[in-house]
Amino acid sequence: MLKCTKFQLQQPRNGMFLSCPFRLHCASSSPNGLKEALKSNLPKEEYVSRFLKRKWTLRSPDTKINQIMISKDGLQQGGENLGKLSFLNNPQPVMGDQVMRNNRQEPSFYVVRDDLLHPLVNGNKARKLDALLPLLEDSSVTDVVTCGGCQSAHAAAVAVSCAERGLKSHLLLRGEQPATLTGNGGLVFSLADLEASLFTHECGEHSSHVDALTKRSKKVAIINEGAGDAAALLGVVRLVEFLSQDHLFGKDQQLKIIIDSGTGTTAVGFGIGAVCLGLPWEVTAIMLADTVDGYQKREESLISEFRRCFTLHFGKQVLTGLEPGLVHWVERSSPRKFGNILKGEVETCQKIARETGILIDPVYTLAAWEMATQLGQEEYAKVVMLHTGGTLGMFGLAQRYKSYFEMLKDEYCS
């Protein structure tokens, strides 16, 4: 098993992994429609909506929104001691103009139920692949390579999605290196290469880079660990646009968006979406796998790559304010090494599931639930938690903590 120890597969400078400047090169020969759009004074949201009219994996960006009411008795200061609180799920909350007016009576927060998008490919995995998979298909990619740790939900999501579309997936999981290394003679491309090449083709230009995409029988694309690619951010921007509709959260309310963060890609995508649409939303990301410095560097890198890839699509006026610092990175209430679970957290997840019908896991989504609970008591209905999935992680938990799940089995069988 090949060993992969970094969040991102780096691109060596030996020509194997190609970089492509064609997006900027074709600016002078852009189609008239694009030139006119760049000169227009369209509102930000209308401009972004036009740009997002492209192929997607999900038929619709729709998602369910629940409101979680927090019991008034025994409210806690901070996110810990959730076991002493009670939660009630309102699956059909009042939205639109009435969100702030009617929801100040008791502490609460909203949950964006992206965990319901797909049985296996859900949460932030589905949102990032929403933009990536059509890009792979339009580029005639045959093989996809990605990496992750053991029981990686990202790797599983890529494998399932590729299988559904007839693509071959190659998963590099952290482990021991095999005695004999193997390879193939196909070209290898990053997603930025593919995005740039497709844009060049639309501009009516041809190059050896584009020709290579069409002539080789095997075309291999690399998806970074956690789908931490600039192209993946578009799927998150699409979700932000959906949530900002007038009949949902609207464009004027000051919301606190809470997201648990592995690679941090989803949180950065939310920040970019808020800026591009001119929304007064504050994105708070709970750090789970790196330091503040590491996440801030990751944010800077993703924003830089996003600007490089999509400046011509969006236009400079839409990207005004798109600089590092979009995300507020915070520690978990009880920090620990990534993947570690503290005493009582599995029981807390089970309690939340019994009271609300919402499945959360102790590694990822419990961290966001803790923060949303804390802020929901302070800010009331101005807090929105993005449920990032984690369904597959439950299977790993059942293996690591058999006693908890055997207890549930006994209860159901009795």
Secondary structure, DSSP 8 states (H G I E B T S, - for coil): -----SSS----SSSSEE---HHHHGGGG--HHHHHHHH----HHHHHHHHT-S--SSS-----EEEEEE-STT--SSS--GGGS-EEEESS---TTHHHHH--SS-EEEEE-GGGS-SSS-HHHHHHHHHHHHHHHHTT--EEEEEE-TT-HHHHHHHHHHHHTT-EEEEEESS---SS----SSEEEEHHHHHHHHHHHHTT---HHHHHHHH-S-EEEE--GGG--GGGHHHHHHHHHHHTSTTTTTTTS--EEEEEESSSHHHHHHHHHHHHTT---EEEEEESSS-HHHHHHHHHHHHHHHHHHHHHHH-TTTTTT--S--EEEEE-SS--STT---TTHHHHHHHHHHHHS----TTTHHHHHHHHHHHHHHHSTTEEEE----TTHHHHHHHH-HHHHHHHHHHHH-
